[in-house]
Amino acid sequence: MLILHTAWIKEKNNGAIPWLFLWAESREKFANPSGKKLSNTKGKLRLHPFAAPIRDLLNLFDNYLGERSTSVISHSLATEAVLFCPSSLASPLPSPQCLTHCAAPIAETTTITLCPWKLHGLSFPASETAALLPLLVKIAAAPPPNVLLGSDFTYLLTITVLTKRLILEQNYVPGLVKYTHRTTAWYQACWQPYLKEIDDIIAPIALAMPESFCHINKFIPHADLHYLRPDKKQILASFFNTMVNNFVKTALIDYDEEQLKANYNRLPPPLSSWLQLLTQSNNLCLQARPQQAEQLYLSLLHWQQGPGTVPKQKKSFRTCLRLEEPATAYWRLNFFIQPADDLSLLIPADAIWADQENSGLQQQLLRDLAVASKIFSPVATALREPCPTGVDLTTDAAYTFLDESTAICKQAGFGVIIPNWWRKKINPIKLILEAEEVPGNSLLGLSSLAAYNLEAVIGDQQISLAELETIVAHKLPLVQMAGRWLEISPEQAAAALTMLQHKNNTNGLISLGSLLHYSTNSDGFDPDERAESDASPLITVKATGHLQTVLQCLTGQQTFPELTAPSTFQGTLRPYQLRGMTWLSFLRSLGLGACLADDMGLGKTIQIIAYLLHNKQTEDRLAPSLIICPTSVISNWRREIAKFAPTLTCMVHHGSNRLSGDNFIQAAQATTVVISTYALALRDEELLSTLTWDNVILDEAQNIKNAVTKQTISINKLNSNCRIALTGTPVENRLSELWSILHFLNPGYLGTPDQFKKHYATPIEQNGDLKRQQTLQRIIKPFLLRRLKTDKTIISDLPEKQETKIYCPLTQEQATLYAAVLEDMLPQIEAASVFTRKALIAATLTKLKQVCNHPAHFLKDGSSLDNRSGKLTRLREMLEELQGENRRALIFTQYTQMGELLRQYLERLFPVAVPFLHGGLSQNERDQLVTTFRDDPAAPPFFLLSLKAGGVGINLTSADTVFHFDRWWNPAVENQATDRAFRIGQTKNVQVYKFICPGTLEERIDTMIENKKSLAENIIGTGESWLNELSTPELKNILALREAELEGD
C-alpha cells in the first residue's frame, strides 16, 4: 500500500523558484523492514527507509493514462529532497496514515528527535504543477486500490480550491516582484492574489498546514543541514502567488499577442515591457534602467494598496451609491447614507445637506465621495457642487460603473444598489436564417446556392439593420428594448451586423456549405465569411422542403431511407455495412465527399465494393472509378472485387509494364475500376488527370495527411464526380491531418490551413479547448462515419482484445552499451549547431533503441544472440508457451535487420521456416507469405513482419497473439499493425504484448504514446519529432538510464 505525500518547496530568494514535490510512503516497507542496519554515521544523510521507489509512484499513474494532465508526469524530474521529520535513533516515524493501517507499534519509550532524511520523488515547477492539479483532484476523488492520501496531500487540494476561488472571484492584481542579491536587483512581472478578501481565514489555514508539507528542502550534496522552523504563512503565500500567476498567464495565451504588442508599444518604457511580460508565460526579467524599474515598482505598490477605504471609525453609517435607469437621456447615480443597523433605510444626500445640525454626517459623506471619486471618476464632477446629491451618467459611463466599479466600491465599504437585471445574463444576439431552394438550381456540391433571409433578434424583439448599426457605431453595451434595458455584447453585435451586410452583398444567396456550418455550429465561424470573431451571434437555421430534408439528414436529425444490397453482390452485408453503403450513396447524390473511418477490420473494402455495384446497378454510362492504395494491398483489392463483385471489371495500373498514353486511356474507359498506388499518383499525375473519374477513392487515406507534399497536391488535382477517403486513423498526431483529408473530400469546407489552425487546431491541441473540440466534431460529422469494433451495437460477435505491457530489464551488457551511447552522443548534441542537432538526436534514438533490442543489433557484429537481451529472452519464453498451447502469433519490429536476427534465432530454436514479411520483398512474395500463413494449417505458428510493410491492408485473423518487439512511437501505426489480427473473421480473443525496457527511454516514451491516443479519440507528432524541440537538460532526463529503477528487476 502506498501513502501519497506532497510538499511545497519554497526556494531561497523570496520564493523565486518554488516547486511541488510528490513522493510516496510504502506501508509494506514499514511493516516488513529489510533487516539492514541503518547507518548512524554522524553527519551522513540517510535514505528514508519507508519511501517507495519512484517507479511505484509512476506506475500509480497508469490508472489515469486517458487523462490529458498525465503528460506532465512524463516530463517530471526525478529529484532528491530532504525531509525533517520526527525520528527515533534508528529510523523516521511513519506517517499517521501508515500507522493507522499497520499493526506495527511504536514503543512509548522511544526517544523522538527531528532528523533529516533523504527522499526520492518527482518534482514539478509551477507551470507543470498547474497542469497536474486536476489529475491529483481526480486521484483524491477515487484513489486507486491500495493507495491512501497523506494529510499533506489533502491539504494541497484544500489550498488549490482556495486558489481557484481567488481566480473565479477575480481577486488578483498585476504586480512587479523585486528580487535582490547583494547589490543587484531585478524585477519580474506577475499576477498576485488579492488576499484582503480572505485575510480572516489565511491564519487558520496556515496553522492547519501539516508539518510534512513545509518541513522539506531541496537536497544539496555536502550542504550543512541546519533545521530552521519554516514560516507557514510565507509558504502559503508562495503557493498562492505562484499558482495565481501561472493560472492567469495561461488564460491570457488566447489573446492576440501581436495586437497586444501593438497597443503596448504606444506606451512609454518600462510600462510597455511590464504589460507585455504580464501576458507571457515565461518569467523573463523586466528590461528597464534600474531607476525606472524601481519607480514603477514603488508606484505599483502604492496602487495595490487601493484607493482607500471608508474610514472605519464611523461605523454607525455608511455611504450608499444607487444607479437609476434613465427617464430621459441620462442615467443617474444618486448618493445616500445608510444606518449600519438598518441597511433597508436610505437617507438621500439632499436630506443630509438640509440637516444643518448634523455636520458629522455631511463631513463623512464628503470624505466618502472623495474616496469614491478615485474608484469611479465621474463622482468627482459631483464634488464640484457645494452639496453633491448625485451625478448624471451616459450609457457608457453607467456600464463602466456596473461592469468595473461596483465590486471595488463594495470592497471599499460602500453600499451599492444597482438594477436587478444586471448580470443575470448577457442577452445574446440571435440571427434567424430562413432558407429555401432556388427553383431550377439543384443541390449538388457544397458551393450550390439557396435563397435565404436573415433577421436579428435580441431577446424576443426583432432589431432592424439601422438599430444594429447604431449599437455598433456607439459600441453600446446596454440597449433598451420594449421598455427593458438589456446587456449585450458589442462584439457580437458587430459580428451580426457584418453578416447582415454580407447578405446584401450576395443577392440573398447562400452556399450549401455555409448552411451546413450554421446548422451544425450555431456559434462557430463559416470559412466563407471573413469575420472570425469568437463573439459570433447565435444562428438558427430554418429551411423548407427538400433543403430541410437534406440538412436534417446531414446533421443526423433525420435518417435517410436505407438501400437494399445490390443484387449482384456475392456475399452478405452486415447491417452496419449496409448503412455505410447507403450513407456513401446519399452523400454522392449531393455531390459531397465522404470519409469512411470505421475501425480497422470492420470491412471498409466490402462497403466500397457494394457502393460501386449499387452505382453501376442504378446509373447509366458511368466513368471508371480510381482506387489509390498502398502497394501492399493492391492484390487484396483485386481479390476482394473478384470475390464479391465479379461483374465489376478491374484493371491494375502498377509496375514497369503498366499502360501509358492512349493505351491506358482506352483500357481505363473500358473497365469499371482502376487500382493504382500513391507513388504513381505523383509519378503519373499527368496521365491520371486526363480522365474525369466517377470516384477517386483513397485507401489508407492517412497517406495524404501532409497537405503540402507533392503526392497530396497531385492527388488533389485529380478530376472526379465524387471523392471518398478510407482510413481507420483520420488523426494520427495532429489535427492538420484531418484538415488535409477533409480538404481532399470537400475543398474549402474547413477553411484555409491558417483559419483551421487558428480556430480549431491551436485551441484544441495546445489549450485543451473542449468547446472547440465539440464544435469540430459537429461540423465534420456529416462527412465522417466512424464505427468501432468494440461497440457491441455495431458488431456483437467480435472477441475481446487484451493489451499487456511486458517489462524486459536490460542485461548488464545492454546497460553498459546504453550508458556508453549516452556518454558519446550527449556532449555532441550539446555542442551541435541548430542544423546538425536534429540529426544527432535521431541517431542517438536509433542507437538506444537498437541497444534495447539486442547488443548484436547495435554492434552489427554477427555475434551470438543467446542470453544477451531481456526482450529476446522473454520472447523465447512466451513463444515456447504459445507453441505448447497450439496458438499462432504475429511478431512486429520496425527494423528489418532485427527481424532478420529474430528469424535466424527462431528457426534455430523452433525447427520451422519462420516467414518474414518486409519492404524488400516483391508484391508476389508478400502475397504468398500472407496466403500461406492464413490458409495453410501446417504453416509455421509464428509470422515476423516489419511494422511498415506488414502493418496495413492484410488479413491475418488466423493469429490470436501479437508481439510488438520494439515500439514505433505512434499509437495509430501500432494499432494498425495489431488490427491485422483483431478484425472481422477473428473468432478468438486477441492478446497484444508490447515489450518495454524499464528505466530507459522506452519506458518514458511509452507514457507519451498513451497520451497521444487522446487526440485522435477525442476528435473522431509523428514518431520522435517532438524530441527535437527539447532542451538538452530535458533530453537528458528523457534518455537517461535510471539505474535506481532497475535495481529491483
ROLUMTOR-393473 format. One record per residue (C-alpha): x, y, z; residue in one letter. Coordinates in steps of 0.5 Angstrom, whole numbers, padded with zeros to 4 digits, always signed. Layout:
BEGIN
XYZa...
//
This chain:
BEGIN
+0000+0000+0000m+0002+0007-0002l+0001+0013+0002i+0002+0019-0003l+0005+0026+0000h+0006+0033-0003t+0010+0039+0000a+0011+0046-0003w+0019+0047-0003i+0020+0055-0003k+0027+0056-0005e+0031+0062-0002k+0031+0069-0005n+0024+0070-0003n+0021+0064-0007g+0024+0066-0014a+0024+0058-0016i+0018+0055-0012p+0016+0048-0014w+0012+0042-0012l+0015+0035-0009f+0011+0029-0010l+0013+0022-0006w+0010+0016-0003a+0011+0012+0003e+0011+0005+0003s+0007+0001+0008r+0010-0005+0007e+0017-0003+0008k+0015+0000+0015f+0011-0007+0016a+0017-0011+0013n+0023-0008+0014p+0029-0010+0010s+0033-0012+0017g+0039-0008+0014k+0042-0004+0020k+0041+0004+0019l+0048+0008+0019s+0049+0012+0025n+0055+0016+0022t+0055+0023+0025k+0053+0028+0019g+0051+0023+0014k+0045+0024+0011l+0041+0017+0011r+0036+0015+0006l+0028+0015+0008h+0027+0007+0009p+0020+0007+0008f+0020+0012+0002a+0017+0008-0004a+0021+0007-0011p+0020+0013-0016i+0018+0007-0021r+0012+0005-0016d+0010+0013-0016l+0010+0013-0024l+0006+0006-0024n+0001+0009-0020l-0001+0014-0026f-0002+0008-0030d-0009+0008-0028n-0010+0015-0031y-0007+0014-0038l-0013+0017-0041g-0012+0024-0037e-0009+0030-0041r-0005+0032-0035s-0001+0025-0035t+0003+0028-0040s+0006+0032-0034v+0008+0026-0031i+0012+0024-0037s+0016+0031-0036h+0017+0031-0029s+0024+0030-0026l+0026+0025-0021a+0029+0029-0015t+0032+0028-0009e+0030+0032-0003a+0031+0033+0005v+0025+0032+0010l+0026+0034+0017f+0021+0029+0021c+0020+0026+0028p+0025+0020+0028s+0028+0015+0033s+0035+0014+0034l+0035+0009+0028a+0029+0011+0024s+0024+0016+0022p+0017+0015+0025l+0012+0013+0020p+0006+0018+0018s-0001+0017+0022p-0004+0014+0016q+0001+0009+0015c+0001+0007+0023l-0007+0007+0022t-0006+0001+0017h-0001-0002+0020c+0000-0007+0026a+0007-0005+0028a+0007-0001+0034p+0011+0005+0036i+0015+0004+0043a+0013+0009+0048e+0020+0010+0051t+0023+0011+0044t+0027+0018+0044t+0024+0023+0039i+0028+0028+0035t+0027+0032+0029l+0032+0029+0024c+0033+0030+0016p+0032+0024+0011w+0034+0024+0004k+0028+0022+0000l+0027+0020-0008h+0021+0023-0011g+0018+0027-0017l+0019+0035-0018s+0014+0040-0022f+0016+0047-0023p+0010+0052-0023a+0007+0051-0030s+0007+0044-0029e+0004+0044-0022t-0002+0048-0025a-0003+0042-0030a-0002+0037-0025l-0007+0039-0020l-0013+0037-0024p-0010+0030-0024l-0009+0030-0017l-0016+0032-0015v-0019+0026-0019k-0014+0021-0015i-0017+0024-0009a-0024+0023-0011a-0023+0016-0013a-0016+0013-0010p-0013+0007-0014p-0013+0001-0010p-0008+0000-0004n-0007+0008-0004v-0008+0013+0002l-0008+0020+0002l-0003+0023+0007g-0005+0029+0011s+0000+0034+0007d-0004+0031+0000f-0011+0033+0002t-0008+0040+0005y-0005+0041-0002l-0012+0040-0005l-0015+0045+0000t-0011+0051-0002i-0012+0049-0009t-0019+0050-0008v-0018+0057-0005l-0013+0059-0010t-0019+0057-0015k-0024+0062-0011r-0019+0067-0011l-0019+0067-0019i-0026+0066-0020l-0028+0072-0016e-0022+0076-0019q-0018+0077-0013n-0012+0078-0016y-0008+0084-0019v-0002+0086-0023p+0004+0087-0020g+0012+0087-0020l+0016+0083-0015v+0023+0085-0013k+0029+0080-0012y+0036+0082-0009t+0042+0079-0009h+0048+0083-0005r+0048+0090-0009t+0044+0087-0015t+0036+0088-0016a+0032+0085-0021w+0024+0085-0023y+0019+0080-0025q+0012+0082-0028a+0007+0077-0025c+0000+0077-0022w-0001+0077-0015q-0007+0075-0011p-0011+0080-0007y-0011+0077+0000l-0015+0082+0004k-0022+0079+0002e-0020+0072+0005i-0015+0075+0010d-0019+0073+0016d-0018+0065+0014i-0011+0066+0012i-0008+0065+0019a-0012+0059+0021p-0011+0056+0014i-0003+0057+0015a-0004+0054+0022l-0007+0048+0020a-0001+0046+0015m+0002+0039+0016p+0009+0040+0018e+0011+0035+0013s+0008+0040+0007f+0013+0045+0009c+0019+0041+0013h+0022+0040+0007i+0028+0042+0003n+0032+0041-0004k+0038+0036-0003f+0044+0039-0004i+0050+0035-0003p+0055+0037+0002h+0051+0042+0005a+0050+0044+0012d+0043+0041+0015l+0041+0046+0020h+0034+0046+0022y+0030+0052+0021l+0023+0052+0023r+0019+0055+0017p+0014+0061+0016d+0008+0057+0014k+0005+0064+0012k+0011+0065+0008q+0010+0058+0005i+0002+0059+0004l+0003+0066+0001a+0009+0063-0004s+0004+0058-0006f-0002+0063-0008f+0003+0068-0011n+0006+0062-0016t-0001+0059-0018m-0005+0065-0019v+0001+0068-0023n+0001+0061-0027n-0006+0061-0028f-0008+0068-0030v-0002+0068-0035k-0004+0061-0038t-0011+0064-0039a-0008+0070-0043l-0005+0066-0048i-0011+0066-0052d-0010+0074-0053y-0008+0076-0060d-0001+0077-0058e+0001+0082-0064e-0005+0086-0063q-0003+0087-0055l+0004+0089-0057k+0002+0094-0062a-0002+0097-0056n+0003+0096-0051y+0009+0099-0056n+0005+0106-0055r+0006+0107-0048l+0013+0109-0045p+0018+0104-0042p+0018+0101-0037p+0011+0101-0037l+0010+0097-0044s+0015+0092-0042s+0012+0090-0036w+0005+0090-0039l+0008+0085-0045q+0011+0081-0039l+0004+0080-0036l+0001+0076-0042t+0007+0072-0043q+0008+0065-0040s+0016+0066-0038n+0019+0069-0032n+0023+0074-0036l+0026+0080-0032c+0024+0087-0033l+0028+0090-0038q+0029+0098-0036a+0034+0102-0033r+0035+0101-0025p+0032+0108-0023q+0026+0107-0028q+0024+0100-0025a+0025+0102-0018e+0020+0108-0019q+0015+0103-0023l+0016+0098-0017y+0014+0103-0012l+0008+0106-0016s+0005+0099-0016l+0006+0098-0009l+0002+0104-0008h-0003+0103-0013w-0004+0096-0010q-0006+0099-0003q-0012+0101-0006g-0016+0108-0007p-0017+0108+0000g-0023+0105+0004t-0029+0109+0008v-0026+0111+0015p-0027+0105+0020k-0028+0110+0026q-0035+0112+0023k-0039+0105+0024k-0046+0108+0025s-0047+0110+0018f-0044+0108+0011r-0045+0112+0004t-0049+0108-0001c-0049+0109-0009l-0055+0108-0012r-0056+0107-0020l-0062+0110-0023e-0065+0108-0030e-0065+0114-0035p-0072+0117-0035a-0069+0121-0041t-0062+0121-0044a-0058+0120-0038y-0057+0115-0032w-0057+0118-0025r-0052+0116-0020l-0055+0118-0013n-0052+0119-0006f-0055+0116+0000f-0053+0115+0008i-0055+0108+0011q-0055+0107+0018p-0051+0101+0020a-0056+0098+0024d-0062+0098+0019d-0059+0098+0012l-0066+0098+0009s-0067+0105+0011l-0064+0110+0005l-0063+0117+0007i-0062+0122+0001p-0056+0126+0001a-0060+0133+0000d-0063+0131+0007a-0056+0131+0010i-0055+0137+0007w-0061+0140+0009a-0060+0138+0017d-0055+0144+0019q-0055+0141+0026e-0051+0134+0023n-0045+0137+0021s-0041+0130+0022g-0045+0126+0017l-0044+0132+0012q-0037+0131+0013q-0037+0124+0013q-0041+0124+0006l-0036+0129+0003l-0030+0124+0005r-0033+0118+0003d-0035+0121-0004l-0027+0123-0005a-0025+0116-0004v-0031+0114-0009a-0028+0119-0014s-0022+0115-0014k-0025+0109-0016i-0031+0112-0021f-0028+0119-0023s-0035+0122-0025p-0036+0122-0018v-0031+0128-0018a-0036+0132-0022t-0041+0132-0017a-0036+0134-0012l-0035+0141-0015r-0042+0142-0013e-0043+0145-0006p-0048+0140-0004c-0047+0134-0008p-0053+0129-0009t-0051+0125-0015g-0049+0125-0022v-0051+0124-0029d-0048+0119-0033l-0048+0117-0040t-0050+0110-0042t-0043+0108-0043d-0041+0111-0036a-0047+0107-0033a-0044+0101-0036y-0037+0102-0033t-0040+0103-0026f-0044+0097-0027l-0038+0093-0030d-0032+0095-0027e-0033+0100-0020s-0039+0096-0016t-0034+0091-0014a-0029+0096-0012i-0034+0100-0008c-0036+0094-0004k-0029+0092-0002q-0028+0100+0000a-0034+0099+0005g-0039+0103+0000f-0047+0101+0000g-0048+0099-0008v-0055+0099-0011i-0056+0097-0018i-0062+0095-0023p-0064+0088-0021n-0063+0085-0028w-0055+0087-0028w-0051+0081-0030r-0057+0076-0029k-0054+0074-0036k-0052+0077-0042i-0057+0077-0048n-0055+0074-0054p-0056+0077-0061i-0059+0072-0065k-0060+0071-0072l-0065+0067-0075i-0063+0065-0082l-0069+0062-0087e-0067+0059-0093a-0070+0055-0099e-0068+0052-0105e-0067+0057-0111v-0072+0054-0117p-0068+0050-0122g-0062+0050-0118n-0060+0043-0116s-0057+0042-0109l-0050+0039-0112l-0044+0040-0108g-0042+0045-0102l-0042+0051-0107s-0049+0050-0109s-0053+0056-0107l-0060+0057-0104a-0064+0063-0103a-0064+0066-0095y-0067+0072-0091n-0063+0074-0085l-0066+0078-0079e-0063+0080-0072a-0067+0079-0065v-0065+0081-0058i-0069+0077-0053g-0076+0076-0057d-0075+0083-0060q-0073+0084-0067q-0068+0089-0069i-0067+0093-0075s-0061+0094-0079l-0061+0101-0077a-0061+0100-0070e-0056+0095-0070l-0051+0100-0074e-0053+0105-0068t-0051+0100-0063i-0044+0098-0067v-0043+0105-0068a-0043+0107-0061h-0041+0101-0058k-0047+0101-0054l-0046+0095-0048p-0053+0097-0046l-0059+0098-0050v-0067+0099-0049q-0072+0094-0052m-0079+0094-0051a-0078+0099-0045g-0073+0094-0042r-0065+0095-0041w-0061+0089-0043l-0054+0088-0043e-0051+0086-0050i-0044+0084-0053s-0042+0090-0057p-0037+0085-0061e-0043+0080-0062q-0047+0086-0065a-0041+0088-0069a-0041+0081-0072a-0048+0080-0073a-0048+0087-0077l-0042+0084-0081t-0047+0078-0083m-0053+0082-0085l-0049+0087-0089q-0046+0081-0092h-0053+0078-0094k-0054+0085-0098n-0047+0084-0102n-0049+0077-0104t-0056+0078-0107n-0059+0074-0102g-0056+0067-0104l-0052+0063-0099i-0048+0056-0101s-0050+0049-0098l-0043+0049-0094g-0045+0055-0090s-0052+0053-0089l-0049+0046-0086l-0044+0050-0082h-0049+0054-0079y-0054+0048-0078s-0048+0044-0074t-0045+0050-0071n-0049+0055-0068s-0044+0060-0065d-0038+0058-0070g-0035+0061-0076f-0036+0060-0083d-0030+0060-0088p-0034+0064-0093d-0035+0069-0088e-0029+0074-0087r-0031+0075-0079a-0028+0070-0075e-0030+0073-0068s-0031+0069-0062d-0037+0073-0061a-0041+0071-0067s-0048+0071-0066p-0052+0065-0065l-0055+0063-0071i-0062+0059-0072t-0063+0056-0079v-0070+0054-0081k-0070+0051-0088a-0076+0049-0092t-0078+0043-0097g-0072+0038-0100h-0067+0043-0097l-0070+0042-0090q-0069+0034-0091t-0062+0035-0094v-0060+0039-0088l-0063+0035-0083q-0060+0028-0086c-0053+0031-0086l-0054+0033-0079t-0057+0027-0076g-0063+0030-0074q-0067+0025-0079q-0065+0019-0082t-0065+0017-0090f-0068+0011-0093p-0064+0005-0092e-0062+0002-0099l-0062-0005-0100t-0056-0009-0102a-0054-0010-0110p-0057-0016-0113s-0050-0017-0116t-0046-0017-0109f-0044-0024-0108q-0044-0024-0100g-0048-0022-0094t-0047-0015-0092l-0048-0014-0084r-0053-0008-0082p-0048-0003-0081y-0044-0004-0087q-0051-0003-0091l-0052+0003-0087r-0045+0005-0089g-0046+0004-0097m-0053+0008-0096t-0049+0014-0093w-0044+0014-0098l-0049+0014-0104s-0053+0019-0100f-0047+0024-0100l-0046+0022-0107r-0053+0024-0109s-0051+0031-0106l-0044+0031-0110g-0041+0031-0103l-0034+0027-0101g-0034+0022-0095a-0029+0020-0090c-0031+0012-0088l-0027+0012-0082a-0029+0005-0079d-0025+0002-0074d-0020-0003-0078m-0023-0010-0079g-0030-0007-0080l-0030-0008-0087g-0029-0002-0091k-0027-0005-0097t-0033-0009-0097i-0037-0003-0096q-0034+0001-0102i-0035-0005-0107i-0042-0005-0105a-0043+0002-0106y-0039+0001-0113l-0044-0004-0115l-0050+0000-0113h-0048+0006-0117n-0047+0001-0123k-0054-0002-0122q-0058+0005-0121t-0054+0009-0126e-0052+0009-0133d-0046+0011-0137r-0041+0011-0131l-0034+0013-0132a-0029+0009-0129p-0027+0009-0121s-0020+0010-0119l-0018+0007-0112i-0011+0009-0110i-0008+0005-0104c-0001+0003-0101p+0003-0002-0106t+0002-0008-0100s-0006-0008-0101v-0007-0008-0109i-0007-0015-0109s-0012-0015-0103n-0017-0010-0107w-0016-0015-0113r-0018-0021-0110r-0024-0018-0106e-0027-0015-0112i-0027-0021-0116a-0030-0025-0110k-0035-0020-0108f-0037-0017-0115a-0035-0021-0121p-0039-0016-0125t-0034-0011-0124l-0028-0010-0129t-0022-0009-0125c-0015-0006-0128m-0009-0005-0124v-0004+0001-0126h+0002-0001-0123h+0009-0004-0125g+0014-0003-0130s+0010-0006-0135n+0004-0001-0134r+0000+0002-0139l+0001+0009-0141s-0002+0015-0146g-0008+0013-0151d-0007+0005-0149n-0008+0007-0141f-0014+0012-0143i-0017+0007-0147q-0016+0001-0143a-0019+0005-0137a-0025+0007-0140q-0027+0000-0142a-0026-0002-0134t-0030-0001-0128t-0025+0000-0123v-0017+0002-0124v-0013+0001-0118i-0006+0005-0117s-0001+0007-0112t+0000+0013-0108y+0007+0013-0111a+0004+0013-0118l-0001+0018-0117a+0005+0023-0116l+0009+0020-0122r+0003+0019-0127d+0000+0025-0125e-0001+0028-0132e-0004+0021-0135l-0009+0020-0129l-0011+0027-0130s-0013+0026-0137t-0019+0023-0135l-0025+0025-0130t-0026+0019-0126w-0033+0017-0123d-0030+0016-0116n-0023+0018-0113v-0022+0013-0107i-0016+0013-0103l-0015+0007-0098d-0011+0009-0092e-0012+0016-0093a-0007+0018-0088q-0002+0018-0093n-0005+0025-0095i-0004+0027-0088k+0001+0032-0090n-0002+0037-0095a+0004+0041-0097v+0007+0034-0100t+0008+0034-0108k+0004+0027-0107q-0002+0030-0104t-0002+0036-0108i-0002+0031-0114s-0008+0027-0112i-0012+0034-0110n-0011+0036-0118k-0015+0029-0120l-0022+0030-0123n-0028+0026-0121s-0035+0027-0119n-0034+0024-0112c-0029+0023-0107r-0028+0018-0102i-0023+0017-0096a-0022+0011-0093l-0018+0011-0086t-0018+0008-0079g-0014+0013-0077t-0016+0020-0079p-0012+0023-0074v-0005+0020-0072e-0002+0026-0069n-0004+0033-0071r-0011+0036-0073l-0008+0039-0079s-0008+0031-0082e-0016+0032-0081l-0016+0038-0085w-0012+0035-0091s-0017+0029-0091i-0023+0034-0091l-0020+0039-0096h-0019+0033-0101f-0026+0031-0100l-0029+0038-0100n-0025+0043-0101p-0026+0050-0097g-0030+0047-0092y-0026+0047-0086l-0023+0054-0089g-0015+0055-0090t-0010+0052-0086p-0009+0058-0083d-0016+0059-0081q-0017+0052-0079f-0010+0053-0074k-0013+0059-0071k-0020+0057-0070h-0019+0049-0068y-0012+0046-0068a-0009+0051-0063t-0014+0052-0058p-0015+0044-0058i-0008+0042-0058e-0005+0047-0054q-0010+0049-0049n-0015+0043-0049g-0021+0047-0051d-0027+0043-0050l-0032+0047-0053k-0028+0048-0060r-0027+0040-0060q-0034+0039-0059q-0036+0044-0065t-0031+0041-0069l-0034+0034-0068q-0041+0037-0070r-0038+0040-0077i-0034+0034-0079i-0040+0029-0077k-0044+0030-0084p-0038+0027-0088f-0034+0023-0083l-0037+0016-0081l-0033+0012-0076r-0036+0006-0072r-0032+0002-0067l-0031-0006-0067k-0031-0005-0059t-0038-0002-0060d-0043-0008-0059k-0049-0004-0062t-0044-0005-0068i-0042-0012-0068i-0043-0017-0063s-0039-0023-0065d-0032-0020-0065l-0028-0023-0059p-0024-0018-0054e-0017-0015-0055k-0013-0015-0049q-0006-0011-0049e-0001-0012-0044t+0006-0009-0043k+0012-0013-0042i+0018-0010-0038y+0024-0013-0040c+0030-0011-0036p+0037-0009-0039l+0042-0014-0039t+0049-0012-0036q+0052-0011-0043e+0046-0007-0045q+0046-0003-0039a+0054-0002-0041t+0052+0000-0048l+0047+0004-0047y+0051+0009-0042a+0057+0009-0047a+0052+0011-0052v+0050+0017-0048l+0057+0019-0046e+0059+0019-0053d+0053+0023-0056m+0050+0028-0051l+0056+0032-0051p+0056+0032-0059q+0048+0034-0058i+0050+0040-0053e+0055+0043-0057a+0052+0042-0064a+0049+0047-0068s+0042+0048-0070v+0043+0045-0077f+0046+0039-0074t+0043+0038-0067r+0036+0034-0070k+0041+0029-0074a+0045+0028-0068l+0038+0027-0064i+0035+0022-0069a+0042+0018-0069a+0042+0018-0061t+0035+0015-0061l+0036+0010-0066t+0043+0007-0063k+0039+0007-0056l+0033+0003-0059k+0038-0002-0062q+0041-0003-0055v+0035-0004-0052c+0033-0009-0057n+0040-0013-0057h+0047-0012-0057p+0048-0015-0063a+0043-0011-0067h+0047-0005-0064f+0054-0008-0066l+0052-0011-0072k+0058-0016-0071d+0054-0022-0072g+0055-0025-0065s+0051-0030-0061s+0044-0028-0059l+0043-0032-0053d+0042-0029-0046n+0044-0022-0048r+0038-0019-0049s+0032-0018-0044g+0027-0018-0049k+0029-0024-0053l+0030-0028-0047t+0022-0026-0045r+0020-0027-0053l+0023-0034-0053r+0020-0036-0046e+0013-0033-0049m+0013-0037-0055l+0015-0043-0052e+0009-0043-0048e+0005-0041-0054l+0007-0047-0058q+0005-0051-0053g-0002-0048-0053e-0002-0049-0061n-0003-0042-0062r-0001-0037-0067r+0003-0030-0067a+0005-0024-0071l+0012-0021-0069i+0013-0014-0071f+0019-0010-0071t+0021-0003-0074q+0028-0006-0076y+0029-0010-0082t+0036-0012-0079q+0033-0014-0072m+0027-0018-0076g+0033-0022-0079e+0036-0023-0073l+0030-0026-0070l+0028-0030-0076r+0035-0034-0075q+0034-0034-0068y+0027-0037-0068l+0029-0042-0074e+0034-0045-0069r+0030-0045-0063l+0024-0048-0067f+0026-0052-0072p+0021-0049-0077v+0022-0044-0083a+0019-0037-0080v+0017-0033-0085p+0019-0025-0085f+0015-0020-0089l+0019-0014-0090h+0019-0008-0095g+0025-0011-0099g+0020-0017-0102l+0016-0016-0108s+0009-0016-0108q+0008-0023-0110n+0013-0026-0105e+0009-0022-0100r+0002-0025-0102d+0005-0032-0102q+0007-0031-0095l+0001-0028-0092v-0004-0033-0096t+0001-0039-0093t+0000-0037-0086f-0007-0035-0087r-0010-0041-0090d-0005-0047-0089d-0006-0050-0082p+0001-0053-0083a+0004-0047-0083a+0009-0044-0078p+0006-0042-0072p+0010-0035-0072f+0010-0029-0077f+0015-0024-0077l+0013-0017-0080l+0016-0010-0081s+0012-0005-0078l+0011-0001-0084k+0011-0007-0090a+0006-0011-0086g+0002-0006-0082g-0003-0004-0086v-0008-0008-0091g-0007-0015-0090i-0012-0020-0086n-0008-0025-0081l-0014-0027-0077t-0011-0034-0076s-0006-0031-0071a-0009-0029-0064d-0003-0026-0061t+0001-0020-0063v+0008-0018-0060f+0011-0011-0061h+0018-0013-0060f+0020-0005-0061d+0016+0001-0060r+0014+0005-0066w+0012+0012-0062w+0006+0013-0066n+0000+0009-0063p-0004+0010-0069a+0001+0006-0073v+0002+0001-0068e-0006+0000-0067n-0006-0001-0075q-0001-0007-0074a-0005-0010-0068t-0011-0010-0073d-0008-0015-0078r-0011-0020-0073a-0016-0016-0069f-0021-0015-0074r-0028-0019-0077i-0027-0026-0078g-0023-0027-0072q-0026-0032-0067t-0021-0032-0061k-0019-0027-0056n-0013-0023-0058v-0007-0022-0054q-0003-0016-0055v+0004-0016-0052y+0008-0009-0052k+0016-0010-0050f+0019-0004-0046i+0026-0004-0043c+0025-0001-0036p+0029+0005-0033g+0030+0007-0041t+0028+0012-0046l+0023+0006-0048e+0019+0007-0041e+0019+0015-0041r+0016+0015-0048i+0011+0010-0047d+0007+0015-0043t+0008+0020-0049m+0005+0014-0053i-0001+0013-0048e-0002+0021-0048n-0002+0022-0056k-0008+0017-0056k-0013+0022-0053s-0012+0027-0059l-0015+0022-0064a-0020+0019-0060e-0023+0026-0057n-0024+0029-0065i-0026+0022-0068i+0008+0029-0067g+0010+0024-0072t+0014+0019-0068g+0020+0022-0065e+0020+0029-0068s+0018+0032-0061w+0024+0030-0058l+0028+0035-0063n+0025+0041-0059e+0027+0039-0052l+0033+0043-0049s+0039+0039-0047t+0037+0038-0040p+0030+0036-0042e+0033+0031-0047l+0038+0028-0042k+0032+0027-0037n+0028+0023-0042i+0034+0019-0045l+0038+0018-0038a+0039+0010-0036l+0035+0010-0029r+0039+0005-0025e+0036+0006-0019a+0029+0004-0022e+0033-0002-0025l+0035-0005-0018e+0029-0009-0016g+0029-0012-0023d
//
